[in-house]
C-alpha cells in the first residue's frame, strides 16, 4: 500500500469514528421522567385513566396523560412530573 492510500484510509476511519461518537451523543437524552399535562391528543407515551395504551389520549394537555422527557423540558412546557391526585 502506498502512503496516499494509507492516508485516505486513516481519514475515512477518523470520519467514521467521529460519526459514530456524534450519533451516540446526539441520541443520549439523559434521564427522563413522566411529564404530565403536555401530551397532545394521540401522542401520549402510555396508559392513563380511561385507556390502556400509548397514543390514545383524547385531548391535548390532559393532566392525566404523560410523555417521557427530561424534567427541565417538562417544566418549560408547563407540565409536571407529579401524577395528578386521584
DRENVEX-842018 format. One line per 2 residues: number of its first residue (from 1); their letters; for each residue y, x, z of N, C-alpha, C. Coordinates in steps of 0.02 Angstrom, whole numbers, plus 50000, padded with zeros to 5 digits. Layout:
N
NUM) a) Y/X/Z/Y/X/Z/Y/X/Z  ...
***
This chain:
86
1) xx) 49941/50042/50000/50000/50000/50000/50062/50044/50000  50110/50026/49960/50171/50067/49961/50220/50041/50012
3) xx) 50273/50079/50025/50322/50063/50076/50357/49997/50064  50370/49980/50001/50404/49918/49985/50362/49858/50006
5) xx) 50297/49860/49992/50252/49805/50010/50246/49799/50087  50245/49855/50121/50240/49855/50194/50304/49824/50224
7) xx) 50361/49843/50197/50424/49816/50221/50428/49740/50210  50406/49718/50152/50406/49646/50137/50359/49609/50184
9) xx) 50300/49636/50195/50251/49605/50240/50279/49601/50311  50312/49654/50333/50341/49654/50401/50397/49602/50406
11) xx) 50438/49597/50355/50492/49548/50355/50465/49477/50358  50414/49463/50318/50383/49397/50318/50353/49382/50386
13) xx) 50319/49430/50414/50289/49421/50481/50342/49406/50533  50399/49440/50529/50453/49428/50577/50480/49358/50570
15) xx) 50492/49336/50509/50518/49268/50498/50469/49215/50522  50405/49226/50510/50355/49178/50534/50353/49175/50610
17) xx) 50357/49232/50642/50357/49235/50715/50419/49200/50743  50477/49211/50714/50538/49179/50737/50534/49103/50726
19) xx) 50505/49082/50671/50498/49011/50657/50454/48976/50707  50399/49007/50725/50353/48978/50774/50387/48975/50842
21) xx) 50421/49028/50861/50455/49029/50926/50511/48978/50928  50547/48971/50873/50601/48921/50869/50575/48851/50873
23) xx) 50520/48837/50840/50490/48771/50841/50466/48754/50912  50438/48802/50946/50415/48790/51014/50472/48774/51060
25) xx) 50528/48811/51055/50583/48797/51100/50620/48733/51080  50622/48715/51017/50654/48654/50995/50616/48593/51019
27) xx) 50551/48598/51024/50511/48541/51047/50505/48536/51122  50530/48586/51158/50525/48587/51231/50581/48544/51260
29) xx) 50564/48487/51286/50614/48442/51314/50619/48448/51389  50581/48493/51418/50582/48498/51491/50549/48438/51522
31) xx) 50567/48424/51584/50536/48367/51617/50571/48303/51596  50533/48250/51595/50562/48185/51579/50540/48134/51631
33) xx) 50582/48084/51640/50569/48031/51688/50569/47964/51652  50545/47913/51686/50552/47846/51660/50626/47827/51669
35) xx) 50657/47807/51614/50727/47787/51616/50730/47712/51602  50749/47673/51652/50750/47600/51646/50818/47577/51620
37) xx) 50816/47526/51578/50877/47493/51556/50910/47521/51494  50877/47566/51458/50908/47595/51398/50867/47583/51335
39) xx) 50806/47557/51342/50763/47547/51283/50790/47490/51240  50790/47500/51175/50808/47448/51128/50748/47403/51115
41) xx) 50760/47344/51091/50706/47296/51077/50653/47330/51032  50591/47326/51054/50536/47355/51016/50530/47431/51021
43) xx) 50569/47463/51064/50569/47536/51068/50552/47562/51137  50523/47521/51180/50503/47543/51247/50442/47588/51243
45) xx) 50431/47628/51295/50375/47675/51294/50310/47648/51324  50313/47598/51366/50251/47573/51395/50260/47504/51424
47) xx) 50209/47481/51460/50206/47413/51487/50264/47398/51534  50281/47335/51538/50332/47310/51585/50314/47238/51603
49) xx) 50356/47205/51639/50344/47135/51657/50339/47093/51593  50286/47056/51586/50279/47010/51529/50239/47037/51470
51) xx) 50223/47100/51468/50182/47128/51414/50147/47191/51439  50100/47215/51399/50060/47271/51422/50058/47331/51375
53) xx) 50108/47335/51331/50104/47390/51282/50173/47415/51262  50174/47477/51236/50236/47505/51209/50258/47467/51148
55) xx) 50323/47467/51137/50351/47436/51077/50355/47360/51080  50350/47331/51139/50352/47258/51144/50412/47232/51182
57) xx) 50462/47273/51193/50523/47249/51226/50555/47195/51183  50576/47142/51214/50605/47085/51177/50680/47090/51167
59) xx) 50716/47127/51212/50788/47132/51204/50812/47202/51222  50870/47220/51197/50900/47285/51211/50919/47291/51285
61) xx) 50909/47350/51312/50933/47369/51379/50907/47325/51436  50848/47298/51428/50817/47258/51482/50804/47306/51540
63) xx) 50826/47289/51601/50817/47334/51658/50744/47346/51677  50697/47305/51652/50626/47314/51666/50591/47360/51616
65) xx) 50622/47372/51559/50593/47414/51507/50615/47486/51517  50573/47533/51496/50591/47603/51505/50569/47647/51447
67) xx) 50600/47706/51444/50583/47759/51396/50581/47824/51435  50539/47871/51413/50538/47938/51443/50596/47978/51416
69) xx) 50634/48009/51460/50688/48054/51440/50711/48094/51500  50746/48149/51488/50773/48188/51544/50821/48145/51586
71) xx) 50821/48156/51651/50862/48117/51697/50936/48119/51677  50961/48177/51657/51032/48184/51640/51049/48140/51580
73) xx) 51005/48139/51530/51017/48098/51471/51014/48024/51489  50968/48006/51532/50961/47937/51556/51027/47913/51587
75) xx) 51052/47954/51633/51113/47935/51668/51173/47931/51621  51177/47976/51572/51231/47973/51523/51230/47908/51483
77) xx) 51169/47882/51471/51163/47820/51432/51171/47758/51475  51182/47766/51540/51192/47710/51584/51128/47682/51614
79) xx) 51073/47719/51608/51009/47698/51636/50998/47724/51706  50941/47709/51733/50923/47733/51799/50849/47753/51800
81) xx) 50833/47801/51843/50764/47822/51849/50728/47783/51905  50764/47738/51936/50735/47695/51988/50710/47630/51957
83) xx) 50649/47612/51972/50622/47548/51947/50660/47491/51979  50670/47437/51942/50705/47379/51971/50664/47349/52028
85) xx) 50698/47319/52075/50664/47286/52130/50628/47224/52104  50568/47212/52130/50529/47154/52106/50545/47092/52145
***
